[in-house]
């Protein structure tokens, strides 16, 4: 899965998406409801590192797969929407399948 630019983007996107959900759904409530701001500091730092890797992976796919600027912006927007990484992954999985399967040639008859 991670041997191709799309595969690496999928892996980083899922990790970044999960870290975002943990930040919003677990760390933030712990900060405000339980008085544990250090949880946000740790999870936020991890999420920040994963976001930087995500942007780098998108840039790599942009160059390697010659994505349009619209696709790049769409991927970046997906990363700031809760659950957007999982929607993006379904599109990336489809693209990955299209480019990894050999084209079938219909015999002439």
Backbone as numpy.savetxt, mean C-alpha at the origin, in Angstrom:
# Nx Ny Nz CAx CAy CAz Cx Cy Cz
5.96 -12.95 -4.49 5.14 -11.75 -4.49 6.00 -10.48 -4.49
7.10 -10.48 -3.75 7.87 -9.24 -3.65 9.06 -9.21 -4.61
9.02 -10.03 -5.63 10.11 -10.04 -6.61 9.92 -8.99 -7.70
8.76 -8.37 -7.74 8.48 -7.37 -8.76 8.14 -6.04 -8.09
8.25 -4.95 -8.82 7.88 -3.65 -8.22 6.44 -3.63 -7.71
5.52 -4.21 -8.47 4.11 -4.26 -8.02 4.00 -5.12 -6.77
4.69 -6.23 -6.72 4.65 -7.11 -5.55 5.18 -6.42 -4.31
6.27 -5.68 -4.47 6.81 -4.94 -3.33 5.85 -3.85 -2.88
5.24 -3.17 -3.85 4.26 -2.14 -3.49 3.08 -2.75 -2.76
2.61 -3.91 -3.21 1.50 -4.57 -2.51 1.86 -4.88 -1.07
3.05 -5.44 -0.86 3.47 -5.81 0.50 3.57 -4.59 1.40
4.23 -3.54 0.92 4.40 -2.33 1.72 3.05 -1.66 1.96
2.19 -1.67 0.94 0.88 -1.05 1.07 0.05 -1.71 2.17
0.06 -3.03 2.21 -0.70 -3.75 3.23 -0.15 -3.44 4.62
1.17 -3.47 4.77 1.78 -3.15 6.07 1.45 -1.72 6.49
1.54 -0.79 5.55 1.24 0.61 5.85 -0.23 0.76 6.21
-1.11 0.06 5.48 -2.55 0.14 5.76 -2.91 -0.42 7.13
-2.28 -1.53 7.49 -2.54 -2.12 8.81 -2.02 -1.18 9.90
-0.83 -0.61 9.69 -0.29 0.29 10.72 -1.18 1.53 10.88
-1.78 1.99 9.79 -2.69 3.14 9.85 -3.93 2.80 10.67
-4.48 1.62 10.42 -5.66 1.20 11.18 -5.34 1.00 12.66
-4.16 0.46 12.96 -3.75 0.30 14.36 -3.58 1.68 15.01
-3.00 2.61 14.26 -2.82 3.96 14.79 -4.18 4.61 15.10
-5.09 4.52 14.13 -6.40 5.16 14.33 -7.31 4.42 15.30
-7.29 3.10 15.22 -8.26 2.31 15.98 -7.81 1.83 17.34
-6.51 1.79 17.57 -6.01 1.29 18.86 -5.18 2.36 19.58
-4.15 2.88 18.89 -3.23 3.80 19.56 -3.90 5.11 19.95
-4.67 5.69 19.05 -5.32 6.96 19.38 -6.32 6.81 20.53
-7.19 5.80 20.52 -8.07 5.63 21.68 -7.29 5.39 22.98
-6.19 4.65 22.92 -5.40 4.44 24.13 -4.80 5.76 24.63
-4.43 6.61 23.70 -3.88 7.91 24.11 -4.93 8.74 24.82
-6.12 8.83 24.23 -7.12 9.74 24.78 -8.00 9.12 25.87
-8.21 7.83 25.82 -9.08 7.20 26.81 -8.32 6.61 27.99
-7.08 6.18 27.75 -6.32 5.55 28.82 -5.10 6.37 29.23
-4.90 7.53 28.59 -3.76 8.37 28.96 -2.42 7.75 28.63
-2.32 7.07 27.48 -1.07 6.40 27.09 -0.53 6.99 25.78
0.01 8.21 25.83 0.50 8.84 24.60 1.70 8.12 23.98
2.42 7.36 24.77 3.60 6.66 24.23 3.22 5.62 23.18
2.00 5.09 23.25 1.56 4.12 22.24 1.48 4.80 20.88
0.96 6.02 20.84 0.89 6.76 19.59 2.29 7.07 19.08
3.19 7.38 19.97 4.56 7.69 19.58 5.20 6.49 18.88
5.04 5.31 19.45 5.64 4.10 18.88 4.95 3.71 17.57
3.64 3.59 17.62 2.89 3.17 16.43 3.00 4.24 15.34
2.96 5.50 15.72 3.09 6.59 14.76 4.44 6.59 14.06
5.49 6.30 14.81 6.83 6.23 14.21 6.91 5.08 13.21
6.39 3.94 13.59 6.38 2.78 12.68 5.56 3.11 11.43
4.39 3.70 11.64 3.55 4.06 10.51 4.26 5.08 9.60
4.95 6.02 10.18 5.70 7.01 9.40 6.76 6.37 8.53
7.50 5.43 9.10 8.53 4.71 8.32 7.90 3.93 7.19
6.78 3.26 7.47 6.10 2.49 6.43 5.52 3.40 5.35
5.08 4.59 5.72 4.57 5.54 4.75 5.68 6.00 3.81
6.86 6.25 4.35 8.01 6.62 3.51 8.35 5.49 2.55
8.35 4.25 3.04 8.60 3.10 2.16 7.51 2.98 1.10
6.27 3.25 1.48 5.15 3.19 0.53 5.35 4.20 -0.59
5.69 5.43 -0.24 5.89 6.47 -1.26 7.06 6.08 -2.17
8.12 5.52 -1.60 9.25 5.06 -2.42 8.83 3.93 -3.35
8.00 3.03 -2.86 7.52 1.91 -3.68 6.62 2.41 -4.81
5.78 3.39 -4.52 4.94 3.98 -5.56 5.82 4.64 -6.62
6.84 5.37 -6.20 7.76 6.01 -7.15 8.45 4.97 -8.02
8.84 3.85 -7.41 9.50 2.79 -8.17 8.56 2.20 -9.21
7.31 1.95 -8.83 6.34 1.41 -9.78 6.04 2.44 -10.87
5.99 3.70 -10.48 5.75 4.78 -11.45 6.78 4.71 -12.57
8.04 4.55 -12.20 9.10 4.48 -13.20 9.12 3.14 -13.92
9.04 2.05 -13.17 9.18 0.71 -13.76 7.99 0.33 -14.64
6.78 0.68 -14.22 5.58 0.28 -14.96 5.00 1.44 -15.77
5.68 2.60 -15.70 5.25 3.78 -16.46 3.79 4.16 -16.15
3.50 4.20 -14.86 2.17 4.61 -14.43 1.92 6.06 -14.81
0.65 6.37 -15.04 0.26 7.76 -15.28 0.29 8.51 -13.94
0.34 9.82 -14.04 0.33 10.64 -12.83 -0.97 10.42 -12.06
-2.07 10.19 -12.77 -3.35 9.92 -12.12 -3.32 8.66 -11.26
-2.67 7.61 -11.76 -2.57 6.37 -10.98 -1.70 6.58 -9.75
-0.63 7.34 -9.90 0.25 7.63 -8.76 -0.52 8.40 -7.70
-1.24 9.42 -8.10 -2.02 10.21 -7.15 -3.09 9.35 -6.50
-3.74 8.48 -7.28 -4.74 7.58 -6.73 -4.17 6.66 -5.66
-2.98 6.13 -5.91 -2.34 5.26 -4.92 -1.99 6.04 -3.66
-1.48 7.25 -3.82 -1.13 8.07 -2.66 -2.38 8.46 -1.86
-3.45 8.78 -2.54 -4.71 9.12 -1.84 -5.22 7.90 -1.08
-5.11 6.72 -1.70 -5.59 5.50 -1.03 -4.88 5.28 0.30
-3.64 5.74 0.41 -2.90 5.50 1.64 -3.37 6.36 2.81
-4.13 7.41 2.54 -4.60 8.26 3.65 -6.07 8.01 3.98
-6.70 7.10 3.27 -8.09 6.73 3.55 -8.09 5.42 4.31
-8.73 5.37 5.47 -8.79 4.08 6.18 -9.34 2.99 5.26
-8.70 1.86 5.25 -9.01 0.70 4.41 -8.68 0.92 2.93
-8.15 2.09 2.58 -7.79 2.37 1.19 -6.69 1.46 0.68
-5.79 1.05 1.55 -4.70 0.17 1.13 -5.23 -1.17 0.63
-6.34 -1.61 1.20 -6.89 -2.91 0.81 -7.62 -2.82 -0.52
-8.23 -1.67 -0.78 -8.84 -1.43 -2.09 -7.74 -1.33 -3.14
-6.69 -0.60 -2.82 -5.54 -0.48 -3.73 -4.95 -1.86 -4.02
-4.85 -2.70 -2.99 -4.28 -4.03 -3.18 -5.08 -4.85 -4.18
-6.39 -4.73 -4.17 -7.18 -5.51 -5.13 -6.88 -5.06 -6.56
-6.66 -3.78 -6.77 -6.30 -3.28 -8.10 -4.89 -3.73 -8.48
-3.98 -3.67 -7.52 -2.60 -4.08 -7.79 -2.52 -5.58 -8.07
-3.30 -6.37 -7.35 -3.30 -7.82 -7.57 -3.75 -8.13 -8.99
-4.78 -7.44 -9.45 -5.27 -7.63 -10.81 -4.20 -7.24 -11.83
-3.54 -6.12 -11.60 -2.47 -5.69 -12.51 -1.31 -6.68 -12.50
-0.98 -7.17 -11.33 0.11 -8.13 -11.21 -0.22 -9.41 -11.97
-1.45 -9.86 -11.86 -1.88 -11.06 -12.58 -1.83 -10.85 -14.09
-2.27 -9.70 -14.53 -2.28 -9.42 -15.97 -0.88 -9.43 -16.57
0.10 -9.00 -15.80 1.46 -8.91 -16.32 2.30 -10.14 -16.07
1.81 -11.05 -15.23 2.63 -12.24 -14.94 2.16 -13.46 -15.72
0.92 -13.45 -16.21 0.43 -14.59 -16.95 0.81 -14.45 -18.42
1.33 -15.52 -19.00 1.67 -15.43 -20.41 0.40 -15.30 -21.26
0.53 -14.56 -22.32 -0.63 -14.38 -23.23 -0.91 -15.69 -23.93
-2.17 -16.02 -24.04 -2.55 -17.24 -24.75 -2.80 -16.91 -26.21
-2.35 -17.80 -27.04 -2.53 -17.62 -28.48 -3.54 -18.64 -28.95
-4.56 -18.16 -29.61 -5.60 -19.05 -30.13 -5.09 -19.68 -31.43
-5.16 -21.01 -31.55 -4.71 -21.64 -32.78 -5.66 -21.31 -33.94
-5.06 -21.15 -35.09 -5.89 -20.88 -36.27 -6.38 -22.20 -36.82
-7.59 -22.20 -37.22 -8.08 -23.49 -37.62 -8.89 -23.48 -38.79
